[in-house]
Amino acid sequence: MIPDLTENARKRVFWPKVALIGSLRFYQEMRNLYEEFGKEGIDALVPWPHYRDPEDATKYDPMWSGSEEHIAIARKQELETQLLGSRASDLAYVVNPDGLIEDRDAVVIGFTLQAGKDAYCMKRIPVRGLANKIHVKTPQEIIEIARGLKETKYRPLLEDFRRRTGEHDL
């Protein structure tokens, strides 16, 4: 069960952020990582799918027609959410349990690397030019990397916030 985001929003400001990159075929794996990382005080930024109910595609989007134009718009929106997550993150983790990535994932990975952020993946990426720039890591190894960020980057920010505001609930 994914916790209510508003419930923990203020705490999450001081958590390391990991952008999850990958095909929405692996959305459930991304949600699982969100929970696993969240238990460790790490904010996993999950791409927001353009959701359609398989039984009634118009349930969440009354204008949905299933046309090529609508599918293209949905794919563009999914890419935009991954780019936003990458921009807001400290590092990126490619969720590719089958070892493959889609074209738009390569775009997001390139964007992440160009921004000077580290990117890691579940399985080696067989794309020339990316394979030697992204290292394979397990989710547990990503947690360890993020814990290091928590100590070096976020703890000083949190302590400064507490000192200036007198608020110690976070």
matplotlib code that plots the C-alpha trace (Angstrom):
import matplotlib.pyplot as plt

x = [0.0, 1.5, 1.2, -0.7, 1.8, 0.4, 0.9, 4.6, 5.2, 7.0, 9.3, 10.1, 11.6, 14.6, 14.8, 17.2, 15.3, 15.7, 14.0, 12.7, 13.2, 11.6, 8.8, 5.4, 5.2, 7.2, 4.9, 4.2, 7.9, 8.3, 5.5, 7.2, 10.5, 8.6, 7.4, 10.8, 12.7, 10.1, 10.6, 14.3, 13.5, 14.2, 11.8, 11.4, 10.0, 7.6, 6.6, 2.9, 1.2, -1.6, -4.0, -6.7, -9.1, -8.9, -12.6, -13.6, -10.9, -13.1, -13.5, -10.5, -10.3, -13.7, -12.0, -9.9, -10.5, -7.6, -6.6, -3.0, -3.1, -4.2, -1.7, 1.1, -0.1, -0.1, 3.4, 4.6, 3.0, 4.7, 8.1, 7.5, 6.8, 10.1, 12.0, 10.5, 11.4, 14.9, 15.3, 14.1, 16.2, 19.6, 20.2, 18.3, 17.6, 16.5, 13.9, 14.6, 14.2, 14.3, 17.5, 15.9, 14.9, 12.6, 13.7, 12.2, 14.1, 17.3, 16.3, 15.7, 18.9, 20.8, 19.0, 20.0, 23.7, 23.9, 22.6, 25.7, 23.6, 24.5, 22.3, 22.2, 20.2, 18.8, 20.3, 23.0, 21.7, 22.7, 22.9, 26.2, 27.3, 25.1, 26.4, 29.7, 28.1, 25.5, 26.4, 24.3, 23.1, 20.5, 17.8, 19.6, 22.8, 20.7, 19.4, 23.0, 24.0, 20.9, 21.8, 25.1, 23.3, 21.0, 24.1, 26.1, 23.4, 20.1, 21.1, 22.8, 19.8, 17.4, 19.5, 19.6, 15.8, 15.3, 17.7, 16.0, 12.4, 12.5, 10.5, 11.6, 8.8, 10.5]
y = [0.0, 3.3, 5.8, 9.1, 11.5, 14.6, 12.8, 12.7, 15.6, 17.8, 15.0, 14.1, 17.5, 16.3, 12.9, 12.0, 11.7, 8.9, 9.3, 6.0, 5.7, 3.0, 1.7, 1.9, -1.9, -2.0, 0.5, -2.1, -2.6, 1.1, 1.3, -1.5, 0.4, 3.5, 1.6, -0.1, 3.2, 5.1, 2.8, 3.8, 7.6, 7.8, 9.5, 7.5, 9.8, 7.5, 8.6, 9.4, 7.3, 8.6, 6.2, 4.5, 2.0, -1.2, -1.7, 1.9, 4.0, 7.2, 6.7, 9.0, 10.9, 11.5, 12.7, 9.5, 8.0, 5.5, 7.3, 7.5, 11.2, 10.4, 7.7, 10.1, 12.7, 10.1, 9.0, 12.7, 13.2, 10.1, 11.3, 14.8, 13.2, 11.3, 14.4, 16.3, 13.5, 13.4, 17.2, 17.1, 14.0, 13.5, 10.4, 8.1, 4.4, 2.7, 0.0, -2.5, -6.0, -7.4, -5.5, -3.4, 0.3, 2.2, 5.2, 7.7, 6.1, 6.8, 10.4, 10.7, 8.9, 11.3, 14.3, 12.9, 12.4, 15.8, 17.4, 15.8, 13.3, 9.7, 7.0, 3.4, 0.4, -3.0, -4.8, -3.9, -1.6, -2.9, 0.6, 1.7, 4.9, 4.3, 0.9, 2.4, 5.4, 3.6, 1.0, -2.0, -1.8, -3.6, -1.7, -2.3, -0.7, 2.3, 2.6, 2.6, 5.4, 7.4, 6.9, 8.5, 11.5, 11.7, 12.2, 14.5, 16.6, 16.4, 16.1, 19.6, 21.1, 19.6, 20.7, 24.2, 24.2, 23.1, 25.7, 28.5, 27.5, 25.8, 22.9, 19.5, 17.3, 16.5]
z = [0.0, -1.0, 1.8, 1.5, 0.0, 1.8, 5.1, 4.7, 2.3, 4.8, 6.0, 2.4, 1.7, 3.7, 2.1, -0.7, -4.0, -6.5, -9.9, -11.2, -15.0, -17.1, -19.1, -17.5, -18.1, -14.9, -13.0, -10.3, -9.7, -9.5, -6.9, -4.9, -5.0, -3.8, -0.7, -0.1, -0.4, 1.6, 4.6, 4.5, 4.3, 0.6, -1.8, -5.0, -7.7, -9.7, -13.2, -13.4, -16.0, -18.2, -16.6, -18.4, -16.9, -19.2, -18.7, -19.4, -21.0, -20.6, -16.8, -16.0, -19.3, -20.9, -24.0, -24.5, -27.9, -28.2, -31.4, -32.4, -31.5, -28.0, -27.6, -28.7, -26.2, -23.4, -24.3, -24.3, -20.8, -19.5, -20.8, -19.3, -15.8, -16.0, -17.0, -14.1, -11.7, -13.0, -12.6, -9.0, -8.0, -6.6, -8.7, -11.0, -11.0, -14.3, -13.5, -16.3, -14.9, -18.5, -19.3, -22.0, -22.2, -24.5, -26.6, -24.2, -21.3, -23.1, -23.5, -19.7, -18.9, -21.2, -19.5, -16.1, -17.0, -18.7, -15.5, -13.7, -11.8, -11.3, -12.9, -12.1, -13.5, -12.4, -15.4, -17.8, -20.6, -24.1, -25.6, -26.9, -25.2, -22.1, -20.9, -19.7, -18.0, -15.9, -13.4, -12.4, -8.8, -6.7, -4.9, -1.6, -3.1, -4.1, -0.6, 0.7, -1.8, -0.8, 2.9, 2.2, 0.6, 3.7, 5.9, 3.7, 2.0, 3.9, 7.6, 7.5, 5.8, 8.3, 11.2, 9.8, 9.3, 12.9, 14.3, 12.3, 12.9, 16.3, 14.7, 15.7, 14.5, 11.1]

ax = plt.figure().add_subplot(projection="3d")
ax.plot(x, y, z, "-o")
ax.set_aspect("equal")
plt.show()
